[in-house]
Structure formats: C-alpha cells, structure tokens
Amino acid sequence: MIASHTYLTGFGNHFQSEAIANALVQGQNSPQKAPFGLYAEQLSGSAFTMPRSMNLHSWLYRIRPSVLHNEFRSYPQGLLARPNPNQVTPPTQMRWNPLPYPKVPTHFIDSLVTIAESGGLEMQNGASIHLYAATKSMEHCYFYNADGDFLIVPQEGKLTLNTEFGILELKPGEIAVIPRGIKFRVALPDGKARGYICENYGLPFRLPELGVMGANGLAHPRDFKVPVACYENTSGDFQLLTKFQGLLWATDIKHSPLDVVAWHGNYVPYKYDLTQFNTMNSVSYDHPDPSIFTVLTSPSSIPGIANVDFVIFPPRWMVAIDTFRPPYYHRNIMNEYMGLIYGIYDAKETGFIPGGGSLHNCMSAHGPDSEAFYKASNASLQPEYYADTLAFMFEAQLTWRLTPYALSADIRQQDYLACWQGLKSHFQITER
C-alpha cells in the first residue's frame, strides 16, 4: 500500500484525492478510457434522485472493478446475531461488564458480538449495537457492510482502518464512520483492541441542527477528517467478507479490493476527535437535556425524533447553582444504551466500568445510583471540572431488543438493580 497519514478536513463536503498525479478524471466521471488504464466505478449511498443536499455518491478510479470475485458462501456467524423473534426483551434496566478478549487470535469481524437491535434492517430504520474485542489484524481479508453504516467507538487499543478511500488511524477518544458498502480491513497497531459499534440502518449520520445555539457549538465540520487516496496493487489469495441481510458471507478474490488510485465525492469514511467537541452546559441552574451533547444524528421520518443519536458526556465544567448536578431521575420515550470509554461517569461512580455498557429502554426509570444521589445532594456546589470522564450514548427512537447473548452472558451484571436499593424515603411534613 502507498501509505499516507494526512487527511482532508470537513463534513459533508465534496472531496477529491489522488495517489498518482493526473489519475483523477477531470471534466467528466466516466470517460471512454480512464487515465492509467483505471476503471471508473460509482459508489452511491443514496437514491440517485435524492435532493442535492442529501445525495451521497463518490467516483472511484481503481485498478480492477469490484465485480471481480467468486460466488458468496455462508460465513460463520459467531456472536454477530439478530435478536431471536421468539425471545421477549424485558423492561428491566441492565448493565454489562467489558467484553473479554478471546483466548484464540481473532480479527475484528470475527470478534463482533451483537448486544441489541432496534427497528429492522429490512425496512432501513433503526440500528444495532455490537461490541468488538480483537486480538489480531485482518490479513488477506477485507469486509464491507451492505446493511448499514458502522460508527466505531474505540475503548482500548488503536485501530488502523485501511479503506478504499485511504487510511484512518483511530485511537480511543476518537470515532470513525465507515458508510455502507465501503470496503476496509482493520489492523491492530497495539496487538489488541476493544470497543463499541453502532450499526445504523437509517438515514446516514449528519451533524445536528444548532438552532438558538448559533454557529459554533457542538462538533464543528472542519474537525472531521477524511483519508487521502492510497492503494494496494497486490495479487494473491484474498477473502472478501460482507454483512448482508443480517448474515455474514464470504467470497474469494485474487486481488486486494483497496486498489483505488483516485476518487472524488461526498460518500466517504471519516473520523472525529471527541476532544474537539465544543460542550454546551448550564451556567445557572438545572441539569440540561442530553440532546445538547449530540455529536452525530440519524434523523427519522418524524421531525425532532432521531432514528439514533450519538451523544457524548466529555470532560466539562459544572457550575450550576442550587442544582442536583448529575442526571435527574427520569423516564422517557427514547431508548438509551450507554458505554464508558474511560474514567468515571458521575451518575454511576462504581460498577459502570470502562468497556462496559448499560441499557435503559423506553419508560424504564433510571438515574443516579444511591451513592451518587447522596453525594450530589450534600455536595458544596463550587465550580468543578469533570476531567476524568468520557461516556457516550446510542439513543434510539425504537426499542433496543436484546440478543440471547446479551440476556444470558456472564458479563451481564445480575445485581445491577441493587445500585438503587439504598434510596430511602425522606418524606416529612413540615410547616413552611
């Protein structure tokens, strides 16, 4: 591979990049003969007739076309699975410890474990939650997802995402989105890596509207990074994996599919450093709604309700006066899966472990555990900087339905509900 670690910047732009000068076609997309004997190939992430602002496509100029492969065959699924239609997801609040690393060398795709699904990929709405815990790089093996986009949230260990568009180097504290259909392979610079994935079946992720916040809050488009063109021109015995209709498939190919020499378009993989997020917060009183921490959103067909939001709780100042500063106790129509990248989450200072996760589905009450409640209720409210924390939430419109693994796994904390049992009645009638 011709390697590069530089990036293009922006979100939603029409980008262009070439690994060899003059490989990028000028003036038209599919000439009778492309430069250097390359093949022109369009990759569309939306219907051809979508409005211009939502029309997603890129032109790839590659050494061999993507049609060069053998017939697909079934591939072992492991714990990448959809919820069992005969299994009921209870409304009980749940929490899990981190996914353990496998005892045998396992690459990124083979390590995927599905926790839950909302909506359904057949109707192109909802999302799935997967965990990964990989211990070897993908060698002679590539992957693309025909079902949805992958939002990858590393928790431990670096990832090198070698894609058709170039290389994305990813570390904990950063995220990457690999849109549907884009081929890639994952290398592990640290020898192992663990994290979370939100597989989005709905409209592609975009930046949330800012409204009365004005122009400069939350994530800024210029801080998103897109890879520059580089390519692998190698022949041999390779395997191409795909996820299609919820199942894994494999086919044999005789070349690397990452052979794109030049490309242009707005349907691209990208990454974002979460430390660049411009956090909004209350400077007077009351705990703000988590919507102000939204990094990316996939809209639903109902204005104002997301198919799925990616929300973070990063390092930030807390200055609200006469206020219970942790999240208040609440029930709501959305469905919340939370993960912890590092540090301590202020509403669950014990039991919620980096690499772990919790689930609070629609109308299931949740909030601070008893320890956090009493600590926050009696704290001296001075300005405080929450330094050692980075939590996130996949917040979905539709209920997260659990897989059999998520319900019965050893990593599920069977005593999670005990964290609230120390909350006592303090009711008393006094004259005012």
C-alpha positions in Angstrom: 0.0 0.0 0.0 1.1 3.5 -0.7 0.7 4.8 2.8 -0.3 8.3 4.0 -1.3 9.7 7.3 -2.5 13.1 6.2 -6.2 13.9 6.0 -8.7 16.1 4.2 -11.0 18.1 6.5 -14.7 18.9 6.6 -18.1 17.2 6.9 -20.5 16.7 4.0 -18.1 18.3 1.5 -17.4 17.1 -2.0 -13.8 15.9 -1.7 -11.2 14.7 -4.2 -7.9 12.9 -3.8 -5.4 11.1 -6.0 -2.4 9.0 -5.1 -0.8 9.5 -8.5 -0.8 12.9 -10.2 -3.4 13.2 -13.0 -5.2 9.9 -12.1 -8.3 11.8 -11.2 -10.6 12.2 -14.2 -11.3 15.9 -15.0 -14.4 17.3 -16.6 -16.4 14.1 -16.6 -16.8 11.0 -14.5 -16.7 8.0 -16.9 -14.6 8.7 -19.9 -14.1 6.2 -22.7 -10.7 5.4 -21.3 -9.8 6.5 -17.8 -6.1 7.6 -17.0 -3.5 4.9 -16.5 -5.9 2.2 -17.6 -8.0 2.5 -14.5 -11.7 1.5 -14.2 -14.3 4.2 -13.3 -16.8 3.0 -10.7 -19.6 4.9 -8.9 -20.5 4.2 -5.3 -23.9 5.5 -4.3 -25.0 5.9 -0.7 -28.4 7.3 -1.5 -31.0 7.0 -4.2 -30.0 8.7 -7.5 -32.9 11.1 -7.2 -32.4 12.3 -3.6 -32.3 16.1 -3.2 -28.8 17.6 -3.9 -28.2 18.2 -0.2 -28.8 14.6 0.6 -27.4 12.9 -2.5 -24.4 10.8 -1.5 -22.0 9.3 -4.0 -18.4 9.0 -4.9 -16.5 8.1 -8.1 -13.6 5.7 -7.7 -10.8 5.1 -10.2 -9.5 1.7 -9.5 -7.1 -0.9 -10.8 -9.7 -3.6 -11.0 -13.5 -3.3 -10.9 -15.4 -4.6 -7.8 -17.3 -7.2 -9.8 -14.2 -9.4 -9.9 -15.0 -12.0 -7.2 -16.4 -15.5 -6.9 -19.8 -16.6 -5.6 -20.6 -15.7 -2.0 -20.9 -18.6 0.5 -22.2 -18.6 4.1 -19.6 -17.5 6.7 -19.5 -18.5 10.4 -21.6 -16.0 12.4 -20.0 -16.3 15.8 -21.9 -13.9 18.1 -22.9 -11.5 15.4 -26.6 -12.2 15.6 -30.0 -10.6 15.5 -32.5 -10.8 18.4 -34.4 -14.1 18.5 -38.0 -13.3 17.3 -39.4 -15.7 19.9 -37.5 -14.0 22.7 -39.0 -11.2 24.7 -36.9 -8.3 25.9 -37.9 -7.4 29.4 -38.2 -3.7 30.5 -35.6 -4.4 33.3 -32.7 -2.0 33.4 -29.5 -3.8 32.6 -25.7 -3.4 32.8 -22.7 -5.4 31.4 -19.0 -5.6 32.2 -16.5 -5.2 29.4 -16.4 -7.9 26.7 -13.4 -10.2 27.4 -10.7 -10.7 24.8 -11.0 -14.1 23.1 -8.5 -16.8 24.1 -7.6 -17.5 20.4 -6.3 -15.0 17.8 -9.4 -13.3 16.4 -9.7 -10.5 13.9 -12.1 -7.5 14.0 -15.0 -9.1 12.1 -14.8 -12.5 13.8 -14.8 -10.8 17.2 -18.1 -8.9 16.7 -20.7 -9.6 19.4 -24.2 -8.2 19.0 -25.9 -6.8 22.1 -29.2 -5.4 20.7 -31.1 -4.2 17.6 -33.8 -1.6 17.2 -36.1 -1.3 14.2 -35.1 -3.6 11.3 -32.6 -3.6 8.5 -35.2 -4.8 6.1 -37.1 -1.5 6.5 -33.9 0.5 6.6 -34.6 2.0 10.0 -33.2 1.5 13.5 -29.7 0.3 14.4 -27.7 -2.5 16.0 -25.2 -2.3 18.8 -22.1 -4.5 18.5 -19.0 -4.9 20.7 -15.6 -5.9 19.4 -12.6 -7.4 21.1 -10.0 -8.3 18.5 -6.5 -9.8 19.0 -5.1 -10.0 15.5 -5.1 -7.9 12.4 -7.1 -8.7 9.3 -4.6 -10.2 6.9 -5.6 -11.1 3.3 -9.1 -10.4 4.5 -11.5 -7.5 3.8 -15.0 -6.5 4.7 -17.9 -4.4 3.6 -21.4 -3.9 5.2 -24.4 -4.0 2.9 -26.8 -3.5 5.8 -25.8 -0.2 7.4 -23.1 2.3 8.4 -20.5 1.4 11.1 -20.0 4.0 13.8 -16.9 2.7 15.5 -16.1 3.9 19.1 -12.7 2.5 20.3 -12.3 2.0 24.1 -9.0 0.3 24.3 -6.2 -0.1 21.6 -5.6 1.7 18.3 -7.2 0.7 15.0 -5.8 1.2 11.5 -8.7 1.3 9.1 -7.4 0.6 5.6 -10.3 1.7 3.3 -10.9 2.1 -0.4 -10.5 5.8 0.1 -7.3 5.7 2.2 -6.2 5.1 5.8 -7.8 6.3 9.0 -5.7 5.9 12.2 -8.1 5.7 15.1 -7.4 5.7 18.9 -9.7 5.8 22.0 -11.2 9.2 22.3 -11.8 9.3 18.5 -14.7 7.8 16.4 -14.9 6.7 12.8 -17.8 6.2 10.4 -17.5 3.7 7.6 -20.5 4.2 5.4 -22.5 1.3 4.0 -20.7 -0.6 1.1 -17.2 0.8 1.6 -14.6 -2.0 1.8 -12.0 -2.0 4.5 -9.7 -4.1 6.7 -8.6 -3.5 10.3 -5.0 -3.7 11.6 -4.2 -3.6 15.3 -1.0 -1.5 16.0 -1.2 -2.4 19.7 -1.9 -6.1 19.1 -5.4 -6.0 20.5 -8.3 -3.6 20.6 -11.8 -3.3 22.2 -14.7 -1.0 21.7 -18.3 -0.4 20.5 -20.1 -0.2 17.2 -23.4 1.4 16.3 -24.6 0.0 13.0 -27.0 2.5 11.6 -29.7 1.2 9.2 -31.5 4.5 8.8 -30.6 7.8 7.2 -26.8 8.5 7.3 -25.4 10.3 10.3 -25.2 14.1 10.0 -24.4 17.0 12.3 -27.4 18.1 14.4 -29.0 21.4 13.8 -27.8 24.1 16.2 -30.9 26.3 16.4 -30.6 29.0 19.1 -27.0 27.8 20.0 -25.8 29.7 16.9 -22.9 28.8 14.6 -20.2 27.5 16.8 -21.4 24.9 19.3 -21.0 21.1 19.5 -19.0 19.4 16.7 -17.6 21.7 14.0 -17.4 20.4 10.4 -13.8 21.4 10.0 -12.7 19.0 12.7 -13.8 15.9 10.8 -11.1 14.1 8.9 -11.3 12.2 5.6 -8.5 10.0 4.3 -6.4 10.8 1.2 -6.1 8.3 -1.7 -3.7 5.4 -1.4 -3.9 2.0 -2.9 -2.9 -1.6 -2.7 -1.8 -3.2 -6.0 -1.4 -6.8 -4.9 -2.4 -10.1 -6.2 -2.9 -13.4 -4.4 -5.5 -15.4 -2.5 -7.7 -13.0 -0.5 -11.1 -13.2 1.2 -13.9 -10.6 1.0 -16.5 -10.8 3.8 -19.8 -9.0 3.7 -22.7 -8.5 6.0 -25.9 -8.8 4.0 -29.5 -9.2 5.5 -28.1 -9.7 8.9 -25.8 -12.6 7.9 -22.1 -12.9 7.1 -21.0 -14.1 3.7 -17.5 -14.7 2.1 -16.1 -14.9 -1.3 -12.6 -15.5 -2.8 -10.8 -12.8 -4.7 -7.4 -12.7 -6.4 -6.5 -9.1 -5.6 -6.8 -6.5 -2.9 -10.0 -4.6 -3.2 -8.3 -1.5 -1.8 -6.9 -0.6 -5.2 -8.5 2.8 -5.7 -5.9 5.2 -7.1 -8.1 8.3 -7.2 -11.5 9.3 -6.1 -13.9 12.2 -5.7 -17.3 12.6 -4.0 -19.1 13.1 -0.7 -19.8 9.5 0.2 -16.6 8.9 2.3 -15.3 7.4 5.5 -14.4 9.9 8.2 -13.1 10.2 11.7 -13.6 12.8 14.5 -11.6 13.5 17.7 -14.1 13.8 20.6 -11.8 16.3 22.4 -12.7 18.8 19.7 -16.4 18.8 20.8 -17.5 22.2 22.0 -19.5 21.3 25.0 -22.6 23.3 25.9 -23.8 23.3 29.5 -25.9 25.1 32.1 -24.3 28.1 33.7 -27.2 28.9 36.0 -29.3 26.0 37.3 -30.8 22.6 36.4 -29.2 19.7 34.6 -29.6 20.2 30.8 -31.1 17.6 28.5 -28.6 15.2 26.9 -29.5 16.4 23.4 -27.0 19.3 23.8 -24.3 16.7 23.8 -25.2 15.2 20.4 -22.2 14.7 18.1 -24.0 12.9 15.2 -27.6 12.2 14.5 -29.5 9.9 12.1 -32.9 11.6 11.6 -36.2 9.6 11.5 -39.2 10.4 9.4 -40.7 12.4 12.3 -39.1 15.8 12.7 -37.4 16.2 16.0 -37.1 12.5 16.8 -33.9 10.8 15.8 -33.6 7.3 14.4 -30.4 7.1 16.5 -28.2 9.8 18.1 -24.6 9.5 19.1 -24.2 11.6 22.3 -21.1 12.1 24.5 -20.5 13.2 28.1 -17.0 14.6 27.9 -14.7 16.4 30.3 -16.5 19.7 31.2 -17.1 22.4 33.8 -20.1 22.0 36.2 -21.1 25.4 37.6 -24.9 25.2 38.1 -26.1 26.6 41.4 -28.7 25.2 43.8 -28.9 22.2 41.5 -28.7 18.5 41.6 -25.9 18.2 39.1 -26.0 14.5 38.0 -28.7 13.5 35.6 -32.1 13.7 37.3 -34.3 10.6 37.7 -36.3 10.2 34.5 -38.4 8.1 32.3 -38.7 8.9 28.6 -39.8 7.6 25.2 -36.2 7.1 23.9 -34.1 4.0 24.3 -30.7 4.5 25.8 -27.5 2.3 25.6 -24.6 3.9 27.4 -20.9 3.0 27.2 -17.8 4.3 29.0 -14.6 4.9 27.2 -12.5 6.0 30.2 -12.8 7.4 33.7 -15.9 7.7 35.9 -19.4 8.6 35.0 -20.8 10.9 37.6 -24.2 9.2 38.0 -22.6 5.7 38.4 -19.3 6.1 40.1 -19.0 2.3 40.8 -20.0 -0.7 38.8 -20.0 1.2 35.4 -16.7 0.1 34.1 -14.8 1.4 31.0 -15.6 -1.0 28.2 -18.9 -1.9 29.9 -22.4 -0.8 28.9 -25.9 -0.2 30.3 -29.4 -0.3 28.8 -32.5 1.7 29.8 -35.3 1.2 27.3 -38.4 3.2 26.8 -40.1 4.3 30.1 -37.8 2.2 32.3 -36.8 4.6 35.1 -33.2 5.4 35.6 -30.9 7.9 37.2 -28.0 8.2 39.7 -27.3 5.2 42.0 -27.9 5.8 45.7 -24.2 6.6 46.4 -24.2 9.3 43.6 -27.5 10.7 44.8 -26.5 11.3 48.4 -23.1 12.6 47.4 -24.6 15.1 45.0 -27.4 16.1 47.4 -24.9 17.1 50.0 -22.0 18.5 48.0 -20.8 22.0 48.3 -21.7 23.5 45.0 -18.4 25.1 43.8 -17.3 25.2 40.2 -16.0 21.7 39.4 -14.2 20.4 36.4 -15.1 16.8 35.4 -11.7 15.8 34.0 -11.5 12.0 34.1 -14.6 11.0 32.1 -15.7 10.2 28.6 -19.1 8.3 28.4 -21.4 8.1 25.4 -24.9 7.1 24.5 -26.6 5.4 21.5 -30.1 6.9 21.9 -32.6 5.3 19.6 -36.2 6.0 18.7 -37.2 2.3 18.6 -36.7 -0.2 21.5 -33.4 -2.0 21.8 -34.3 -5.7 21.5 -31.7 -7.8 23.2 -29.9 -10.8 21.7 -29.8 -14.1 23.6 -26.1 -13.5 24.4 -26.9 -10.1 26.0 -29.5 -11.6 28.2 -27.6 -14.6 29.4 -23.9 -13.6 29.1 -21.6 -13.9 32.1 -20.7 -10.3 31.7 -24.3 -9.2 32.5 -24.4 -7.7 36.0 -27.3 -9.6 37.6 -27.2 -7.3 40.6 -27.5 -4.1 38.7 -30.8 -3.1 40.3 -29.2 -3.2 43.7 -27.4 0.1 42.9 -30.7 2.0 43.6 -31.9 0.0 46.7 -30.2 2.4 49.1 -32.6 5.2 48.1 -34.8 5.7 51.2 -37.8 7.8 51.8 -37.0 11.2 53.3 -40.6 12.5 53.2 -41.7 14.6 56.1 -44.4 17.3 56.5 -43.1 20.5 58.0 -44.6 23.9 58.3 -43.3 26.4 55.9 
